[in-house]
Amino acid sequence: MAAQNNAMDQPIDLDLEQIGRAAAAAVAGAENVEAVEAREGEDWTDKPAYYFSFLIEQDRDDLRPGLLLGRVARKLRDELIARGDYHYPFVQILNRSDWDKRQHA
């Protein structure tokens, strides 16, 4: 069962997905963000972190993959800090083929 976010009384993962979708849409355009998944966890030093996966087809976006990744990660970090949340966001951007493989792994 997902942890609950007391402020909104909805699963934390759902709130993170909404934040992630808004951040990615601001950078890549809403029409390019096909799917978002997010989960809460810890990094390799046991510090709290968020893990975001985005399905964004690179051929439909004007930004180079590394630039897109950096801008989405920075936008997410800014959004989280603005909410008083200091979890570090780890971001991966996948194409359709990699997203489908990941879903069945």
C-alpha positions, 0 to 999 in steps of 0.5 A: 500500500502506498504511503498517504500524503496527509495534505491531499489524502492521496497516495504519495506516488500519485502526487509525485506523478502529477508533479513529474508530469507538470515539470516534464510538460513545462520542459518538453511540451505536454503533447510529448509526455506520454507517461510518468511513473514515480516512486519514493525510495532512498539513494545509495547513501540512504538519503530520501529520494524520488525516482521518476521515469518518463516516456518521452519520444525523443524524435518528437522533442527538439531538445537533445536527450542529455539536455532534456534530462538535465532540464527536467531534473532541474525543473523537478528539483525546483518544484520540490524545493518550492514545496519544502520537499528536499528529496533528490529527484533521480530521472530517467527518460525512456523511449517507447521500446525501453518503456515497454521492456521496463514494464515487462521486466 
